[in-house]
Amino acid sequence: MLHYSVIFFIIALIAAALGFGGIAGSAVGIAKILFFAFLILAVLSFLFGRRR
């Protein structure tokens, strides 16, 4: 699960760079969604990783 959260984080960074740089205006919304998805996955992976 940590692997997927890292992938979401990288995609969020790419979308944020495109959106905040003015290249693609719609990428800002995608970056926000992916960033929050990364945060949720990261918290879940840390919680379930500690229980093992």
mmJSON file of the N, C-alpha and C atoms, coordinates in Angstrom:
{"data_MODEL":{"atom_site":{
"group_PDB":["ATOM","ATOM","ATOM","ATOM","ATOM","ATOM","ATOM","ATOM","ATOM","ATOM","ATOM","ATOM","ATOM","ATOM","ATOM","ATOM","ATOM","ATOM","ATOM","ATOM","ATOM","ATOM","ATOM","ATOM","ATOM","ATOM","ATOM","ATOM","ATOM","ATOM","ATOM","ATOM","ATOM","ATOM","ATOM","ATOM","ATOM","ATOM","ATOM","ATOM","ATOM","ATOM","ATOM","ATOM","ATOM","ATOM","ATOM","ATOM","ATOM","ATOM","ATOM","ATOM","ATOM","ATOM","ATOM","ATOM","ATOM","ATOM","ATOM","ATOM","ATOM","ATOM","ATOM","ATOM","ATOM","ATOM","ATOM","ATOM","ATOM","ATOM","ATOM","ATOM","ATOM","ATOM","ATOM","ATOM","ATOM","ATOM","ATOM","ATOM","ATOM","ATOM","ATOM","ATOM","ATOM","ATOM","ATOM","ATOM","ATOM","ATOM","ATOM","ATOM","ATOM","ATOM","ATOM","ATOM","ATOM","ATOM","ATOM","ATOM","ATOM","ATOM","ATOM","ATOM","ATOM","ATOM","ATOM","ATOM","ATOM","ATOM","ATOM","ATOM","ATOM","ATOM","ATOM","ATOM","ATOM","ATOM","ATOM","ATOM","ATOM","ATOM","ATOM","ATOM","ATOM","ATOM","ATOM","ATOM","ATOM","ATOM","ATOM","ATOM","ATOM","ATOM","ATOM","ATOM","ATOM","ATOM","ATOM","ATOM","ATOM","ATOM","ATOM","ATOM","ATOM","ATOM","ATOM","ATOM","ATOM","ATOM","ATOM","ATOM","ATOM","ATOM","ATOM","ATOM"],
"id":[1,2,3,4,5,6,7,8,9,10,11,12,13,14,15,16,17,18,19,20,21,22,23,24,25,26,27,28,29,30,31,32,33,34,35,36,37,38,39,40,41,42,43,44,45,46,47,48,49,50,51,52,53,54,55,56,57,58,59,60,61,62,63,64,65,66,67,68,69,70,71,72,73,74,75,76,77,78,79,80,81,82,83,84,85,86,87,88,89,90,91,92,93,94,95,96,97,98,99,100,101,102,103,104,105,106,107,108,109,110,111,112,113,114,115,116,117,118,119,120,121,122,123,124,125,126,127,128,129,130,131,132,133,134,135,136,137,138,139,140,141,142,143,144,145,146,147,148,149,150,151,152,153,154,155,156],
"type_symbol":["N","C","C","N","C","C","N","C","C","N","C","C","N","C","C","N","C","C","N","C","C","N","C","C","N","C","C","N","C","C","N","C","C","N","C","C","N","C","C","N","C","C","N","C","C","N","C","C","N","C","C","N","C","C","N","C","C","N","C","C","N","C","C","N","C","C","N","C","C","N","C","C","N","C","C","N","C","C","N","C","C","N","C","C","N","C","C","N","C","C","N","C","C","N","C","C","N","C","C","N","C","C","N","C","C","N","C","C","N","C","C","N","C","C","N","C","C","N","C","C","N","C","C","N","C","C","N","C","C","N","C","C","N","C","C","N","C","C","N","C","C","N","C","C","N","C","C","N","C","C","N","C","C","N","C","C"],
"label_atom_id":["N","CA","C","N","CA","C","N","CA","C","N","CA","C","N","CA","C","N","CA","C","N","CA","C","N","CA","C","N","CA","C","N","CA","C","N","CA","C","N","CA","C","N","CA","C","N","CA","C","N","CA","C","N","CA","C","N","CA","C","N","CA","C","N","CA","C","N","CA","C","N","CA","C","N","CA","C","N","CA","C","N","CA","C","N","CA","C","N","CA","C","N","CA","C","N","CA","C","N","CA","C","N","CA","C","N","CA","C","N","CA","C","N","CA","C","N","CA","C","N","CA","C","N","CA","C","N","CA","C","N","CA","C","N","CA","C","N","CA","C","N","CA","C","N","CA","C","N","CA","C","N","CA","C","N","CA","C","N","CA","C","N","CA","C","N","CA","C","N","CA","C","N","CA","C","N","CA","C","N","CA","C"],
"label_alt_id":[null,null,null,null,null,null,null,null,null,null,null,null,null,null,null,null,null,null,null,null,null,null,null,null,null,null,null,null,null,null,null,null,null,null,null,null,null,null,null,null,null,null,null,null,null,null,null,null,null,null,null,null,null,null,null,null,null,null,null,null,null,null,null,null,null,null,null,null,null,null,null,null,null,null,null,null,null,null,null,null,null,null,null,null,null,null,null,null,null,null,null,null,null,null,null,null,null,null,null,null,null,null,null,null,null,null,null,null,null,null,null,null,null,null,null,null,null,null,null,null,null,null,null,null,null,null,null,null,null,null,null,null,null,null,null,null,null,null,null,null,null,null,null,null,null,null,null,null,null,null,null,null,null,null,null,null],
"label_comp_id":["MET","MET","MET","LEU","LEU","LEU","HIS","HIS","HIS","TYR","TYR","TYR","SER","SER","SER","VAL","VAL","VAL","ILE","ILE","ILE","PHE","PHE","PHE","PHE","PHE","PHE","ILE","ILE","ILE","ILE","ILE","ILE","ALA","ALA","ALA","LEU","LEU","LEU","ILE","ILE","ILE","ALA","ALA","ALA","ALA","ALA","ALA","ALA","ALA","ALA","LEU","LEU","LEU","GLY","GLY","GLY","PHE","PHE","PHE","GLY","GLY","GLY","GLY","GLY","GLY","ILE","ILE","ILE","ALA","ALA","ALA","GLY","GLY","GLY","SER","SER","SER","ALA","ALA","ALA","VAL","VAL","VAL","GLY","GLY","GLY","ILE","ILE","ILE","ALA","ALA","ALA","LYS","LYS","LYS","ILE","ILE","ILE","LEU","LEU","LEU","PHE","PHE","PHE","PHE","PHE","PHE","ALA","ALA","ALA","PHE","PHE","PHE","LEU","LEU","LEU","ILE","ILE","ILE","LEU","LEU","LEU","ALA","ALA","ALA","VAL","VAL","VAL","LEU","LEU","LEU","SER","SER","SER","PHE","PHE","PHE","LEU","LEU","LEU","PHE","PHE","PHE","GLY","GLY","GLY","ARG","ARG","ARG","ARG","ARG","ARG","ARG","ARG","ARG"],
"label_asym_id":["A","A","A","A","A","A","A","A","A","A","A","A","A","A","A","A","A","A","A","A","A","A","A","A","A","A","A","A","A","A","A","A","A","A","A","A","A","A","A","A","A","A","A","A","A","A","A","A","A","A","A","A","A","A","A","A","A","A","A","A","A","A","A","A","A","A","A","A","A","A","A","A","A","A","A","A","A","A","A","A","A","A","A","A","A","A","A","A","A","A","A","A","A","A","A","A","A","A","A","A","A","A","A","A","A","A","A","A","A","A","A","A","A","A","A","A","A","A","A","A","A","A","A","A","A","A","A","A","A","A","A","A","A","A","A","A","A","A","A","A","A","A","A","A","A","A","A","A","A","A","A","A","A","A","A","A"],
"label_entity_id":["1","1","1","1","1","1","1","1","1","1","1","1","1","1","1","1","1","1","1","1","1","1","1","1","1","1","1","1","1","1","1","1","1","1","1","1","1","1","1","1","1","1","1","1","1","1","1","1","1","1","1","1","1","1","1","1","1","1","1","1","1","1","1","1","1","1","1","1","1","1","1","1","1","1","1","1","1","1","1","1","1","1","1","1","1","1","1","1","1","1","1","1","1","1","1","1","1","1","1","1","1","1","1","1","1","1","1","1","1","1","1","1","1","1","1","1","1","1","1","1","1","1","1","1","1","1","1","1","1","1","1","1","1","1","1","1","1","1","1","1","1","1","1","1","1","1","1","1","1","1","1","1","1","1","1","1"],
"label_seq_id":[1,1,1,2,2,2,3,3,3,4,4,4,5,5,5,6,6,6,7,7,7,8,8,8,9,9,9,10,10,10,11,11,11,12,12,12,13,13,13,14,14,14,15,15,15,16,16,16,17,17,17,18,18,18,19,19,19,20,20,20,21,21,21,22,22,22,23,23,23,24,24,24,25,25,25,26,26,26,27,27,27,28,28,28,29,29,29,30,30,30,31,31,31,32,32,32,33,33,33,34,34,34,35,35,35,36,36,36,37,37,37,38,38,38,39,39,39,40,40,40,41,41,41,42,42,42,43,43,43,44,44,44,45,45,45,46,46,46,47,47,47,48,48,48,49,49,49,50,50,50,51,51,51,52,52,52],
"pdbx_PDB_ins_code":[null,null,null,null,null,null,null,null,null,null,null,null,null,null,null,null,null,null,null,null,null,null,null,null,null,null,null,null,null,null,null,null,null,null,null,null,null,null,null,null,null,null,null,null,null,null,null,null,null,null,null,null,null,null,null,null,null,null,null,null,null,null,null,null,null,null,null,null,null,null,null,null,null,null,null,null,null,null,null,null,null,null,null,null,null,null,null,null,null,null,null,null,null,null,null,null,null,null,null,null,null,null,null,null,null,null,null,null,null,null,null,null,null,null,null,null,null,null,null,null,null,null,null,null,null,null,null,null,null,null,null,null,null,null,null,null,null,null,null,null,null,null,null,null,null,null,null,null,null,null,null,null,null,null,null,null],
"Cartn_x":[0.825,0.0,0.874,2.025,2.928,3.409,3.569,3.988,2.963,1.693,0.644,0.575,0.8,0.762,1.919,3.07,4.196,3.898,3.267,2.893,1.893,0.88,-0.081,0.609,1.601,2.318,3.091,3.741,4.496,3.556,2.433,1.455,0.901,0.673,0.177,1.2,2.471,3.507,3.585,3.462,3.496,2.287,1.116,-0.091,-0.024,0.556,0.694,1.658,2.75,3.709,3.076,2.258,1.587,0.522,-0.227,-1.337,-0.896,0.039,0.459,1.377,1.986,2.852,2.069,0.787,-0.044,-0.127,0.452,0.437,-0.957,-1.552,-2.887,-3.712,-4.716,-5.527,-6.335,-6.756,-7.566,-6.729,-5.42,-4.558,-4.523,-4.936,-4.952,-5.944,-7.128,-8.12,-7.657,-7.028,-6.506,-5.411,-4.561,-3.469,-4.0,-5.052,-5.63,-6.222,-6.941,-7.546,-6.469,-5.447,-4.381,-3.569,-3.39,-2.647,-3.384,-4.696,-5.458,-5.542,-5.592,-5.575,-4.254,-3.15,-1.85,-1.822,-2.358,-2.353,-3.151,-4.3,-5.13,-4.421,-3.844,-3.141,-1.9,-1.194,0.004,-0.363,-1.397,-1.823,-2.272,-3.044,-3.496,-2.33,-1.36,-0.228,0.632,0.762,1.528,0.793,-0.524,-1.289,-1.276,-1.516,-1.546,-0.148,0.859,2.238,2.737,2.281,2.701,2.022,0.883,0.15,0.76,1.571,2.171,3.326],
"Cartn_y":[-1.184,0.0,1.254,1.201,2.341,2.644,1.601,1.768,2.607,2.312,3.065,4.502,4.723,6.093,6.918,6.301,7.01,7.331,6.415,6.664,7.805,7.814,8.913,10.235,10.209,11.43,11.974,11.113,11.545,12.116,11.457,11.965,13.31,13.458,14.726,15.833,15.525,16.54,16.962,16.023,16.35,17.195,16.799,17.568,18.956,19.063,20.367,21.257,20.696,21.487,22.002,21.165,21.602,22.655,22.444,23.34,24.664,24.628,25.851,26.672,26.034,26.752,27.441,27.209,27.847,27.08,25.897,25.112,24.54,23.976,23.39,23.811,24.605,25.127,24.065,23.044,21.999,21.048,21.095,20.196,20.581,21.794,22.209,21.359,21.159,20.326,18.889,18.386,17.017,16.894,17.916,17.883,17.881,18.657,18.679,17.327,16.721,15.414,14.363,14.357,13.365,13.598,14.858,15.149,14.616,14.845,14.336,12.812,12.236,10.773,10.227,10.916,10.498,10.587,11.675,11.813,10.698,10.378,9.317,7.972,7.677,6.401,6.325,7.441,7.441,7.185,7.835,7.626,6.183,5.66,4.273,3.292,3.528,2.605,2.676,3.867,3.961,3.291,3.445,2.816,1.299,0.78,-0.669,-1.263,-0.485,-0.973,-1.151,-0.317,-0.41,-1.548,-1.979,-3.057,-4.423,-4.528,-5.832,-6.158],
"Cartn_z":[0.0,0.0,0.0,0.618,0.622,-0.793,-1.593,-2.983,-3.756,-3.564,-4.255,-3.771,-2.495,-1.989,-2.547,-2.741,-3.352,-4.808,-5.511,-6.911,-7.001,-6.109,-6.088,-5.773,-4.886,-4.53,-5.727,-6.486,-7.661,-8.716,-8.933,-9.898,-9.445,-8.139,-7.609,-7.799,-7.607,-7.811,-9.274,-10.187,-11.613,-11.992,-11.51,-11.808,-11.186,-9.998,-9.358,-10.132,-10.615,-11.385,-12.671,-13.305,-14.525,-14.228,-13.17,-12.863,-12.282,-11.356,-10.703,-11.6,-12.576,-13.513,-14.616,-14.704,-15.705,-17.008,-17.064,-18.305,-18.545,-17.502,-17.642,-16.436,-16.672,-15.581,-14.868,-15.589,-14.963,-14.12,-14.256,-13.483,-12.003,-11.67,-10.268,-9.479,-10.025,-9.354,-9.23,-10.276,-10.249,-9.205,-9.112,-8.146,-6.72,-6.469,-5.125,-4.765,-5.694,-5.44,-5.198,-6.036,-5.886,-4.614,-4.237,-3.02,-1.794,-1.753,-0.613,-0.65,-1.839,-1.944,-1.412,-1.703,-1.181,0.334,0.882,2.334,3.006,2.453,3.033,2.932,1.77,1.605,2.48,2.638,3.474,4.936,5.423,6.813,7.014,6.077,6.202,6.168,5.303,5.223,6.475,7.062,8.303,9.466,9.5,10.58,10.474,9.276,9.111,9.121,8.772,8.811,10.233,11.141,12.528,13.265,12.779,13.453,13.18,12.159,11.824,12.7],
"occupancy":[1.0,1.0,1.0,1.0,1.0,1.0,1.0,1.0,1.0,1.0,1.0,1.0,1.0,1.0,1.0,1.0,1.0,1.0,1.0,1.0,1.0,1.0,1.0,1.0,1.0,1.0,1.0,1.0,1.0,1.0,1.0,1.0,1.0,1.0,1.0,1.0,1.0,1.0,1.0,1.0,1.0,1.0,1.0,1.0,1.0,1.0,1.0,1.0,1.0,1.0,1.0,1.0,1.0,1.0,1.0,1.0,1.0,1.0,1.0,1.0,1.0,1.0,1.0,1.0,1.0,1.0,1.0,1.0,1.0,1.0,1.0,1.0,1.0,1.0,1.0,1.0,1.0,1.0,1.0,1.0,1.0,1.0,1.0,1.0,1.0,1.0,1.0,1.0,1.0,1.0,1.0,1.0,1.0,1.0,1.0,1.0,1.0,1.0,1.0,1.0,1.0,1.0,1.0,1.0,1.0,1.0,1.0,1.0,1.0,1.0,1.0,1.0,1.0,1.0,1.0,1.0,1.0,1.0,1.0,1.0,1.0,1.0,1.0,1.0,1.0,1.0,1.0,1.0,1.0,1.0,1.0,1.0,1.0,1.0,1.0,1.0,1.0,1.0,1.0,1.0,1.0,1.0,1.0,1.0,1.0,1.0,1.0,1.0,1.0,1.0,1.0,1.0,1.0,1.0,1.0,1.0],
"B_iso_or_equiv":[0.0,0.0,0.0,0.0,0.0,0.0,0.0,0.0,0.0,0.0,0.0,0.0,0.0,0.0,0.0,0.0,0.0,0.0,0.0,0.0,0.0,0.0,0.0,0.0,0.0,0.0,0.0,0.0,0.0,0.0,0.0,0.0,0.0,0.0,0.0,0.0,0.0,0.0,0.0,0.0,0.0,0.0,0.0,0.0,0.0,0.0,0.0,0.0,0.0,0.0,0.0,0.0,0.0,0.0,0.0,0.0,0.0,0.0,0.0,0.0,0.0,0.0,0.0,0.0,0.0,0.0,0.0,0.0,0.0,0.0,0.0,0.0,0.0,0.0,0.0,0.0,0.0,0.0,0.0,0.0,0.0,0.0,0.0,0.0,0.0,0.0,0.0,0.0,0.0,0.0,0.0,0.0,0.0,0.0,0.0,0.0,0.0,0.0,0.0,0.0,0.0,0.0,0.0,0.0,0.0,0.0,0.0,0.0,0.0,0.0,0.0,0.0,0.0,0.0,0.0,0.0,0.0,0.0,0.0,0.0,0.0,0.0,0.0,0.0,0.0,0.0,0.0,0.0,0.0,0.0,0.0,0.0,0.0,0.0,0.0,0.0,0.0,0.0,0.0,0.0,0.0,0.0,0.0,0.0,0.0,0.0,0.0,0.0,0.0,0.0,0.0,0.0,0.0,0.0,0.0,0.0],
"pdbx_formal_charge":[null,null,null,null,null,null,null,null,null,null,null,null,null,null,null,null,null,null,null,null,null,null,null,null,null,null,null,null,null,null,null,null,null,null,null,null,null,null,null,null,null,null,null,null,null,null,null,null,null,null,null,null,null,null,null,null,null,null,null,null,null,null,null,null,null,null,null,null,null,null,null,null,null,null,null,null,null,null,null,null,null,null,null,null,null,null,null,null,null,null,null,null,null,null,null,null,null,null,null,null,null,null,null,null,null,null,null,null,null,null,null,null,null,null,null,null,null,null,null,null,null,null,null,null,null,null,null,null,null,null,null,null,null,null,null,null,null,null,null,null,null,null,null,null,null,null,null,null,null,null,null,null,null,null,null,null],
"auth_seq_id":[1,1,1,2,2,2,3,3,3,4,4,4,5,5,5,6,6,6,7,7,7,8,8,8,9,9,9,10,10,10,11,11,11,12,12,12,13,13,13,14,14,14,15,15,15,16,16,16,17,17,17,18,18,18,19,19,19,20,20,20,21,21,21,22,22,22,23,23,23,24,24,24,25,25,25,26,26,26,27,27,27,28,28,28,29,29,29,30,30,30,31,31,31,32,32,32,33,33,33,34,34,34,35,35,35,36,36,36,37,37,37,38,38,38,39,39,39,40,40,40,41,41,41,42,42,42,43,43,43,44,44,44,45,45,45,46,46,46,47,47,47,48,48,48,49,49,49,50,50,50,51,51,51,52,52,52],
"auth_comp_id":["MET","MET","MET","LEU","LEU","LEU","HIS","HIS","HIS","TYR","TYR","TYR","SER","SER","SER","VAL","VAL","VAL","ILE","ILE","ILE","PHE","PHE","PHE","PHE","PHE","PHE","ILE","ILE","ILE","ILE","ILE","ILE","ALA","ALA","ALA","LEU","LEU","LEU","ILE","ILE","ILE","ALA","ALA","ALA","ALA","ALA","ALA","ALA","ALA","ALA","LEU","LEU","LEU","GLY","GLY","GLY","PHE","PHE","PHE","GLY","GLY","GLY","GLY","GLY","GLY","ILE","ILE","ILE","ALA","ALA","ALA","GLY","GLY","GLY","SER","SER","SER","ALA","ALA","ALA","VAL","VAL","VAL","GLY","GLY","GLY","ILE","ILE","ILE","ALA","ALA","ALA","LYS","LYS","LYS","ILE","ILE","ILE","LEU","LEU","LEU","PHE","PHE","PHE","PHE","PHE","PHE","ALA","ALA","ALA","PHE","PHE","PHE","LEU","LEU","LEU","ILE","ILE","ILE","LEU","LEU","LEU","ALA","ALA","ALA","VAL","VAL","VAL","LEU","LEU","LEU","SER","SER","SER","PHE","PHE","PHE","LEU","LEU","LEU","PHE","PHE","PHE","GLY","GLY","GLY","ARG","ARG","ARG","ARG","ARG","ARG","ARG","ARG","ARG"],
"auth_asym_id":["A","A","A","A","A","A","A","A","A","A","A","A","A","A","A","A","A","A","A","A","A","A","A","A","A","A","A","A","A","A","A","A","A","A","A","A","A","A","A","A","A","A","A","A","A","A","A","A","A","A","A","A","A","A","A","A","A","A","A","A","A","A","A","A","A","A","A","A","A","A","A","A","A","A","A","A","A","A","A","A","A","A","A","A","A","A","A","A","A","A","A","A","A","A","A","A","A","A","A","A","A","A","A","A","A","A","A","A","A","A","A","A","A","A","A","A","A","A","A","A","A","A","A","A","A","A","A","A","A","A","A","A","A","A","A","A","A","A","A","A","A","A","A","A","A","A","A","A","A","A","A","A","A","A","A","A"],
"auth_atom_id":["N","CA","C","N","CA","C","N","CA","C","N","CA","C","N","CA","C","N","CA","C","N","CA","C","N","CA","C","N","CA","C","N","CA","C","N","CA","C","N","CA","C","N","CA","C","N","CA","C","N","CA","C","N","CA","C","N","CA","C","N","CA","C","N","CA","C","N","CA","C","N","CA","C","N","CA","C","N","CA","C","N","CA","C","N","CA","C","N","CA","C","N","CA","C","N","CA","C","N","CA","C","N","CA","C","N","CA","C","N","CA","C","N","CA","C","N","CA","C","N","CA","C","N","CA","C","N","CA","C","N","CA","C","N","CA","C","N","CA","C","N","CA","C","N","CA","C","N","CA","C","N","CA","C","N","CA","C","N","CA","C","N","CA","C","N","CA","C","N","CA","C","N","CA","C","N","CA","C","N","CA","C"],
"pdbx_PDB_model_num":[1,1,1,1,1,1,1,1,1,1,1,1,1,1,1,1,1,1,1,1,1,1,1,1,1,1,1,1,1,1,1,1,1,1,1,1,1,1,1,1,1,1,1,1,1,1,1,1,1,1,1,1,1,1,1,1,1,1,1,1,1,1,1,1,1,1,1,1,1,1,1,1,1,1,1,1,1,1,1,1,1,1,1,1,1,1,1,1,1,1,1,1,1,1,1,1,1,1,1,1,1,1,1,1,1,1,1,1,1,1,1,1,1,1,1,1,1,1,1,1,1,1,1,1,1,1,1,1,1,1,1,1,1,1,1,1,1,1,1,1,1,1,1,1,1,1,1,1,1,1,1,1,1,1,1,1]
}}}
